[in-house]
């Protein structure tokens, strides 16, 4: 698969987090070939899936680590770094339902 397809699948979390992270890791993570956009709505969707019981806390953390480690994923409207900070927070510790709800509120307020 192409780099862009694999990165988009990771962003959408369309499958097991570990498998998607491994597929994305096969591609260089620098932005030399362009960036793949990450919208706050995509992060919100993953948090909603976690809160609905569709994803484990470990899946969310692994997903966030995989996204945060890539230079070729960019949030075009994240000029103040709030979305990046939120991803770093998710990557640092497995979310609880209470923390995920707070993170969802924060990400939903982003442009």
DSSP file (Angstrom, degrees, kcal/mol; ACC not computed):
  #  RESIDUE AA STRUCTURE BP1 BP2  ACC     N-H-->O    O-->H-N    N-H-->O    O-->H-N    TCO  KAPPA ALPHA  PHI   PSI    X-CA   Y-CA   Z-CA
    1    1 A X              0   0    0      0, 0.0     2,-0.1     0, 0.0     3,-0.0   0.000 360.0 360.0 360.0 161.1    0.0    0.0    0.0
    2    2 A X     >  -     0   0    0      1,-0.1     4,-2.5    25,-0.0     5,-0.2  -0.371 360.0-113.7 -79.2 160.3    1.1    3.6   -0.4
    3    3 A X  H  > S+     0   0    0      1,-0.2     4,-2.7     2,-0.2     5,-0.2   0.937 117.6  49.3 -56.3 -49.2    2.4    5.8    2.4
    4    4 A X  H  > S+     0   0    0      1,-0.2     4,-2.7     2,-0.2    -1,-0.2   0.907 110.9  49.3 -61.4 -42.9   -0.6    8.0    2.2
    5    5 A X  H  > S+     0   0    0      1,-0.2     4,-2.2     2,-0.2    -1,-0.2   0.916 113.3  46.7 -61.8 -44.1   -3.1    5.1    2.3
    6    6 A X  H  X S+     0   0    0     -4,-2.5     4,-1.8     2,-0.2    18,-0.2   0.892 113.8  47.7 -67.1 -39.2   -1.3    3.6    5.3
    7    7 A X  H  X S+     0   0    0     -4,-2.7     4,-2.8    -5,-0.2    -2,-0.2   0.911 111.7  50.0 -68.8 -41.7   -1.1    6.9    7.2
    8    8 A X  H  X S+     0   0    0     -4,-2.7     4,-2.5    -5,-0.2    -2,-0.2   0.899 109.1  52.1 -62.9 -39.5   -4.8    7.6    6.5
    9    9 A X  H  X>S+     0   0    0     -4,-2.2     5,-2.2    -5,-0.2     4,-0.9   0.891 111.0  48.5 -62.8 -38.9   -5.7    4.1    7.8
   10   10 A X  H ><5S+     0   0    0     -4,-1.8     3,-0.6     2,-0.2    -2,-0.2   0.943 110.5  49.9 -64.9 -48.0   -3.7    4.9   10.9
   11   11 A X  H 3<5S+     0   0    0     -4,-2.8    -2,-0.2     1,-0.3    -1,-0.2   0.909 116.6  41.7 -56.7 -43.5   -5.4    8.3   11.4
   12   12 A X  H 3<5S-     0   0    0     -4,-2.5    -1,-0.3    -5,-0.2    -2,-0.2   0.634 104.3-133.6 -77.4 -14.4   -8.8    6.7   11.0
   13   13 A X  T <<5 +     0   0    0     -4,-0.9     2,-1.5    -3,-0.6    -3,-0.2   0.948  37.8 173.3  53.8  53.2   -7.8    3.7   13.1
   14   14 A X      < -     0   0    0     -5,-2.2     2,-0.3    -6,-0.1    -1,-0.2  -0.520  58.2  -5.2 -89.9  66.6   -9.3    1.4   10.5
   15   15 A X  S    S-     0   0    0     -2,-1.5     2,-0.1    -3,-0.1     3,-0.0  -0.865 114.8 -15.0 140.3-173.6   -8.2   -1.9   12.0
   16   16 A X     >  -     0   0    0     -2,-0.3     4,-2.5     1,-0.1     5,-0.2  -0.389  57.6-135.2 -62.9 131.8   -6.0   -3.1   14.9
   17   17 A X  H  > S+     0   0    0      1,-0.2     4,-2.6     2,-0.2     5,-0.2   0.886 102.4  51.4 -56.7 -43.7   -3.8   -0.3   16.2
   18   18 A X  H  > S+     0   0    0      1,-0.2     4,-2.1     2,-0.2    -1,-0.2   0.912 111.8  46.6 -63.3 -42.5   -0.7   -2.4   16.4
   19   19 A X  H  > S+     0   0    0      2,-0.2     4,-2.4     1,-0.2    -1,-0.2   0.917 114.0  47.4 -66.0 -43.6   -1.0   -3.6   12.8
   20   20 A X  H  X S+     0   0    0     -4,-2.5     4,-2.5     2,-0.2    -2,-0.2   0.898 111.9  50.2 -66.3 -39.9   -1.7   -0.1   11.5
   21   21 A X  H  X S+     0   0    0     -4,-2.6     4,-2.1    -5,-0.2    -1,-0.2   0.897 111.1  49.8 -63.5 -40.0    1.2    1.4   13.4
   22   22 A X  H  X S+     0   0    0     -4,-2.1     4,-0.6    -5,-0.2    -2,-0.2   0.908 111.1  48.5 -66.1 -42.4    3.5   -1.3   12.0
   23   23 A X  H >< S+     0   0    0     -4,-2.4     3,-0.9     1,-0.2     4,-0.3   0.921 112.8  47.6 -63.3 -43.6    2.3   -0.6    8.5
   24   24 A X  H >< S+     0   0    0     -4,-2.5     3,-1.8     1,-0.2    -1,-0.2   0.867 104.2  61.7 -65.3 -35.8    2.8    3.1    8.9
   25   25 A X  H 3< S+     0   0    0     -4,-2.1    -1,-0.2     1,-0.3    -2,-0.2   0.674  89.1  71.0 -66.6 -16.4    6.3    2.6   10.4
   26   26 A X  T << S+     0   0    0     -3,-0.9     2,-0.3    -4,-0.6    -1,-0.3   0.676  93.2  68.7 -71.1 -16.2    7.4    0.9    7.1
   27   27 A X  S <  S-     0   0    0     -3,-1.8   -25,-0.0    -4,-0.3     0, 0.0  -0.778 100.0 -96.8-104.1 146.2    7.3    4.4    5.5
   28   28 A X        -     0   0    0     -2,-0.3    -1,-0.1     1,-0.1    -2,-0.1  -0.320  28.6-147.0 -56.6 143.0    9.6    7.3    6.3
   29   29 A X        +     0   0    0     -4,-0.1    42,-1.3    40,-0.1    43,-0.9   0.449  62.4 106.5 -96.7   0.4    8.0    9.6    8.8
   30   30 A X  S >  S-     0   0    0     41,-0.2     3,-0.5    40,-0.1    42,-0.1  -0.331  77.1-121.4 -75.6 165.5    9.5   12.8    7.5
   31   31 A X  G >  S+     0   0    0      1,-0.2     3,-2.0    40,-0.1    -1,-0.1   0.178  78.6 113.6 -93.1  17.3    7.4   15.3    5.6
   32   32 A X  G 3  S+     0   0    0      1,-0.3    -1,-0.2     2,-0.1     3,-0.1   0.851  81.7  44.1 -58.7 -36.0    9.5   15.2    2.5
   33   33 A X  G <  S-     0   0    0     -3,-0.5    -1,-0.3     1,-0.4    -2,-0.1   0.182 128.8 -88.9 -94.2  17.3    6.7   13.6    0.5
   34   34 A X    <   -     0   0    0     -3,-2.0    -1,-0.4     2,-0.0     2,-0.3  -0.163  46.5 -81.3  97.6 165.7    4.1   15.9    1.9
   35   35 A X        -     0   0    0     -3,-0.1     2,-0.5    -2,-0.1    38,-0.2  -0.735  24.3-134.8-106.9 156.4    1.9   15.7    5.0
   36   36 A X  E     -a   73   0A   0     36,-3.1    38,-2.0    -2,-0.3     2,-0.1  -0.942  35.2-117.3-105.8 126.7   -1.3   13.9    5.6
   37   37 A X  E     -a   74   0A   0     -2,-0.5     2,-0.5    36,-0.2    38,-0.2  -0.364  21.7-161.0 -72.6 142.4   -3.9   16.1    7.4
   38   38 A X        -     0   0    0     36,-2.5     2,-0.3    -2,-0.1    -1,-0.0  -0.971   9.5-163.2-120.5 113.6   -5.2   15.3   10.8
   39   39 A X    >>  -     0   0    0     -2,-0.5     3,-1.5    36,-0.1     4,-1.1  -0.701  29.5-120.8 -94.5 147.6   -8.4   17.1   11.8
   40   40 A X  H 3> S+     0   0    0     -2,-0.3     4,-2.7     1,-0.3     5,-0.2   0.833 112.1  66.3 -53.6 -32.7   -9.6   17.3   15.4
   41   41 A X  H 3> S+     0   0    0      1,-0.2     4,-2.1     2,-0.2    -1,-0.3   0.826  96.7  54.7 -60.5 -31.2  -12.7   15.5   14.3
   42   42 A X  H <> S+     0   0    0     -3,-1.5     4,-1.6     2,-0.2    -1,-0.2   0.903 109.6  45.6 -69.1 -40.6  -10.6   12.4   13.6
   43   43 A X  H  X S+     0   0    0     -4,-1.1     4,-2.2     2,-0.2    -2,-0.2   0.910 111.8  52.7 -67.0 -42.0   -9.2   12.5   17.2
   44   44 A X  H  X S+     0   0    0     -4,-2.7     4,-2.6     1,-0.2    -2,-0.2   0.900 106.0  54.3 -59.3 -41.5  -12.7   13.0   18.5
   45   45 A X  H  X S+     0   0    0     -4,-2.1     4,-2.2     1,-0.2    -1,-0.2   0.897 108.0  48.8 -62.0 -41.2  -14.0   10.0   16.6
   46   46 A X  H  X S+     0   0    0     -4,-1.6     4,-2.1     2,-0.2    -1,-0.2   0.918 111.9  48.9 -65.7 -42.7  -11.4    7.8   18.2
   47   47 A X  H  X S+     0   0    0     -4,-2.2     4,-2.5     1,-0.2    -2,-0.2   0.899 110.5  51.3 -62.8 -39.9  -12.2    9.1   21.7
   48   48 A X  H  X S+     0   0    0     -4,-2.6     4,-1.7     2,-0.2    -1,-0.2   0.898 108.9  50.9 -63.1 -40.4  -15.9    8.5   21.0
   49   49 A X  H  <>S+     0   0    0     -4,-2.2     5,-2.5     2,-0.2     6,-0.9   0.880 110.1  50.2 -64.8 -37.9  -15.1    4.9   19.9
   50   50 A X  H ><5S+     0   0    0     -4,-2.1     3,-1.7     4,-0.2    -2,-0.2   0.943 110.5  48.8 -63.1 -47.5  -13.2    4.4   23.1
   51   51 A X  H 3<5S+     0   0    0     -4,-2.5    -2,-0.2     1,-0.3    -1,-0.2   0.789 108.2  55.0 -64.6 -27.1  -16.0    5.7   25.2
   52   52 A X  T 3<5S-     0   0    0     -4,-1.7    -1,-0.3    -5,-0.2    -2,-0.2   0.481 119.1-111.8 -83.3  -2.5  -18.4    3.4   23.4
   53   53 A X  T < 5S+     0   0    0     -3,-1.7    -3,-0.2    -4,-0.2    -2,-0.1   0.572  87.7 116.8  84.9   9.0  -16.3    0.4   24.2
   54   54 A X  S   <S+     0   0    0     -5,-2.5     2,-0.3    -6,-0.2    -4,-0.2   0.733  76.1  37.6 -80.6 -22.9  -15.1   -0.2   20.7
   55   55 A X  S    S-     0   0    0     -6,-0.9    -2,-0.2    -5,-0.1     2,-0.2  -0.943  79.7-126.6-128.6 148.7  -11.5    0.4   21.5
   56   56 A X     >  -     0   0    0     -2,-0.3     4,-1.9     1,-0.1     5,-0.1  -0.485  28.2-112.8 -86.1 164.3   -9.3   -0.4   24.5
   57   57 A X  H  > S+     0   0    0      1,-0.2     4,-2.3     2,-0.2    38,-0.4   0.877 120.3  54.9 -61.8 -37.7   -7.3    2.2   26.3
   58   58 A X  H  > S+     0   0    0      1,-0.2     4,-2.7     2,-0.2     5,-0.2   0.886 105.1  52.6 -63.2 -39.4   -4.2    0.5   25.1
   59   59 A X  H  > S+     0   0    0      2,-0.2     4,-2.5     1,-0.2    -1,-0.2   0.925 110.2  48.1 -60.3 -44.7   -5.4    0.8   21.5
   60   60 A X  H  X S+     0   0    0     -4,-1.9     4,-2.6     2,-0.2    -2,-0.2   0.913 113.2  47.0 -64.8 -43.5   -5.9    4.6   21.9
   61   61 A X  H  X S+     0   0    0     -4,-2.3     4,-2.5     2,-0.2    -2,-0.2   0.923 113.2  48.1 -66.0 -44.4   -2.5    5.1   23.5
   62   62 A X  H  X S+     0   0    0     -4,-2.7     4,-2.3     2,-0.2    -2,-0.2   0.916 112.8  49.8 -61.5 -42.9   -0.7    3.0   20.8
   63   63 A X  H  X S+     0   0    0     -4,-2.5     4,-2.3    -5,-0.2    -2,-0.2   0.929 111.5  47.9 -59.8 -47.8   -2.6    5.0   18.2
   64   64 A X  H  X S+     0   0    0     -4,-2.6     4,-2.9     1,-0.2    27,-0.2   0.892 111.2  50.8 -64.2 -39.9   -1.6    8.3   19.7
   65   65 A X  H  X S+     0   0    0     -4,-2.5     4,-1.5     2,-0.2    -1,-0.2   0.916 110.1  50.3 -62.3 -42.8    2.0    7.3   20.0
   66   66 A X  H  < S+     0   0    0     -4,-2.3     4,-0.3    -5,-0.2    -2,-0.2   0.904 115.1  43.0 -64.0 -41.2    2.1    6.2   16.4
   67   67 A X  H >< S+     0   0    0     -4,-2.3     3,-1.6     1,-0.2    -2,-0.2   0.934 112.3  52.3 -68.6 -45.9    0.6    9.6   15.3
   68   68 A X  H 3< S+     0   0    0     -4,-2.9    -1,-0.2     1,-0.3    -2,-0.2   0.751 104.2  58.1 -64.9 -24.1    2.7   11.7   17.6
   69   69 A X  T 3< S+     0   0    0     -4,-1.5     2,-0.5    -5,-0.2    -1,-0.3   0.536  90.7  88.4 -83.9  -5.1    5.9   10.1   16.3
   70   70 A X    X   -     0   0    0     -3,-1.6     3,-0.6    -4,-0.3   -40,-0.1  -0.811  52.7-167.6-104.3 131.6    5.3   11.1   12.7
   71   71 A X  T 3  S+     0   0    0    -42,-1.3   -41,-0.2    -2,-0.5    -1,-0.1   0.606  86.8  67.4 -83.3 -13.8    6.5   14.3   11.1
   72   72 A X  T 3  S+     0   0    0    -43,-0.9   -36,-3.1   -42,-0.1     2,-0.5   0.291  83.9  81.1 -94.3  11.2    4.3   13.7    8.0
   73   73 A X  E <   +a   36   0A   0     -3,-0.6     2,-0.4   -38,-0.2   -36,-0.2  -0.977  62.0 173.2-113.7 125.4    1.0   14.0    9.9
   74   74 A X  E     -a   37   0A   0    -38,-2.0   -36,-2.5    -2,-0.5     2,-0.8  -0.985  34.8-141.9-137.8 143.7    0.0   17.6   10.4
   75   75 A X    >   -     0   0    0     -2,-0.4     3,-2.2   -38,-0.2     6,-0.1  -0.888  19.2-157.9-100.9 102.8   -3.1   19.4   11.7
   76   76 A X  T 3  S+     0   0    0     -2,-0.8    -1,-0.1     1,-0.3   -37,-0.1   0.785  89.6  42.5 -55.6 -32.7   -3.3   22.4    9.4
   77   77 A X  T 3  S+     0   0    0      1,-0.2     2,-1.0    -3,-0.1     3,-0.3   0.288  85.3 100.2 -98.0  10.6   -5.3   24.6   11.8
   78   78 A X    X   +     0   0    0     -3,-2.2     3,-1.2     1,-0.2    -1,-0.2  -0.368  35.9 145.4 -94.5  55.8   -3.3   23.7   14.9
   79   79 A X  T 3  S+     0   0    0     -2,-1.0    -1,-0.2     1,-0.3    -2,-0.1   0.811  73.4  46.0 -63.5 -31.6   -1.2   26.8   14.9
   80   80 A X  T 3  S-     0   0    0     -3,-0.3    -1,-0.3     0, 0.0    -2,-0.1   0.406 110.7-119.2 -95.4   2.9   -1.1   27.0   18.7
   81   81 A X  S <> S+     0   0    0     -3,-1.2     4,-2.3    -6,-0.1     5,-0.2   0.633  70.5 133.1  76.4  15.0   -0.2   23.3   19.1
   82   82 A X  H  > S+     0   0    0      2,-0.2     4,-2.1     1,-0.2     5,-0.1   0.897  74.1  46.5 -67.7 -40.1   -3.3   22.3   21.2
   83   83 A X  H  > S+     0   0    0      2,-0.2     4,-2.4     1,-0.2    -1,-0.2   0.918 112.9  50.3 -68.2 -41.6   -4.1   19.2   19.1
   84   84 A X  H  > S+     0   0    0      1,-0.2     4,-2.4     2,-0.2    -2,-0.2   0.917 110.3  50.2 -60.6 -43.3   -0.4   18.1   19.2
   85   85 A X  H  X S+     0   0    0     -4,-2.3     4,-2.1     1,-0.2    -1,-0.2   0.892 109.3  51.6 -62.2 -40.0   -0.4   18.6   23.0
   86   86 A X  H  X S+     0   0    0     -4,-2.1     4,-2.3     2,-0.2    -1,-0.2   0.907 109.8  49.0 -64.3 -42.4   -3.6   16.5   23.3
   87   87 A X  H  X S+     0   0    0     -4,-2.4     4,-2.5     1,-0.2    -2,-0.2   0.909 109.8  51.9 -63.2 -41.6   -2.0   13.7   21.2
   88   88 A X  H  X S+     0   0    0     -4,-2.4     4,-1.3     1,-0.2    -1,-0.2   0.892 109.0  51.2 -61.5 -38.9    1.1   13.8   23.4
   89   89 A X  H  X S+     0   0    0     -4,-2.1     4,-1.0     1,-0.2     3,-0.3   0.919 111.7  46.3 -63.8 -44.6   -1.1   13.5   26.5
   90   90 A X  H  < S+     0   0    0     -4,-2.3     3,-0.3     1,-0.2    -2,-0.2   0.867 111.7  52.0 -65.1 -36.1   -2.9   10.5   25.0
   91   91 A X  H  < S+     0   0    0     -4,-2.5    -1,-0.2   -27,-0.2    -2,-0.2   0.751 105.8  57.0 -71.2 -24.0    0.4    8.9   24.0
   92   92 A X  H  < S+     0   0    0     -4,-1.3     2,-0.3    -3,-0.3    -1,-0.2   0.744 118.2   8.3 -82.8 -24.5    1.8    9.4   27.6
   93   93 A X  S  < S-     0   0    0     -4,-1.0    -1,-0.2    -3,-0.3     2,-0.1  -0.986  80.6 -99.2-157.8 144.2   -0.9    7.4   29.5
   94   94 A X        -     0   0    0     -2,-0.3   -36,-0.1    -3,-0.1     2,-0.1  -0.437  48.1-118.6 -64.5 134.2   -3.8    5.2   28.8
   95   95 A X        -     0   0    0    -38,-0.4     2,-0.3    -2,-0.1    -1,-0.1  -0.415  17.9-148.2 -75.2 149.7   -7.1    7.2   29.1
   96   96 A X     >  -     0   0    0     -2,-0.1     4,-2.8     1,-0.1     5,-0.2  -0.669  35.9-102.4 -99.4 166.1   -9.8    6.4   31.5
   97   97 A X  H  > S+     0   0    0     -2,-0.3     4,-2.0     1,-0.2     5,-0.1   0.909 123.9  50.2 -56.3 -40.3  -13.4    7.1   30.6
   98   98 A X  H  > S+     0   0    0      2,-0.2     4,-1.7     1,-0.2    -1,-0.2   0.930 113.2  43.8 -65.4 -44.9  -13.3   10.3   32.7
   99   99 A X  H  > S+     0   0    0      1,-0.2     4,-2.5     2,-0.2    -1,-0.2   0.877 111.7  54.7 -68.9 -34.8  -10.1   11.6   31.1
  100  100 A X  H  X S+     0   0    0     -4,-2.8     4,-2.6     2,-0.2    -1,-0.2   0.885 105.9  52.4 -64.5 -37.9  -11.3   10.6   27.7
  101  101 A X  H  X S+     0   0    0     -4,-2.0     4,-2.0    -5,-0.2    -1,-0.2   0.914 111.1  46.8 -63.1 -42.3  -14.5   12.7   28.2
  102  102 A X  H  X S+     0   0    0     -4,-1.7     4,-2.1     2,-0.2    -2,-0.2   0.910 113.2  48.5 -65.4 -42.1  -12.4   15.7   29.2
  103  103 A X  H  X S+     0   0    0     -4,-2.5     4,-3.0     1,-0.2     5,-0.2   0.887 109.1  53.9 -64.8 -38.4  -10.1   15.2   26.2
  104  104 A X  H  X S+     0   0    0     -4,-2.6     4,-2.2     2,-0.2    -1,-0.2   0.903 107.7  50.2 -62.5 -41.4  -13.1   14.9   23.9
  105  105 A X  H  X S+     0   0    0     -4,-2.0     4,-0.9     2,-0.2    -1,-0.2   0.923 112.9  47.1 -61.6 -43.3  -14.5   18.2   25.2
  106  106 A X  H >< S+     0   0    0     -4,-2.1     3,-0.6     1,-0.2     4,-0.3   0.928 114.2  45.0 -65.0 -45.5  -11.1   19.8   24.5
  107  107 A X  H >< S+     0   0    0     -4,-3.0     3,-1.2     1,-0.2    -1,-0.2   0.840 108.0  58.3 -71.3 -30.6  -10.7   18.4   21.0
  108  108 A X  H 3< S+     0   0    0     -4,-2.2    -1,-0.2     1,-0.2    -2,-0.2   0.733 101.6  56.7 -69.1 -21.1  -14.3   19.2   20.1
  109  109 A X  T << S+     0   0    0     -4,-0.9    -1,-0.2    -3,-0.6    -2,-0.2   0.523  88.2  99.4 -86.5  -6.0  -13.6   22.9   20.9
  110  110 A X    <         0   0    0     -3,-1.2   -32,-0.1    -4,-0.3   -69,-0.0  -0.501 360.0 360.0 -82.0 150.6  -10.7   23.0   18.4
  111  111 A X              0   0    0    -34,-0.2    -1,-0.1    -2,-0.2   -33,-0.1   0.503 360.0 360.0 -72.4 360.0  -11.1   24.5   14.9
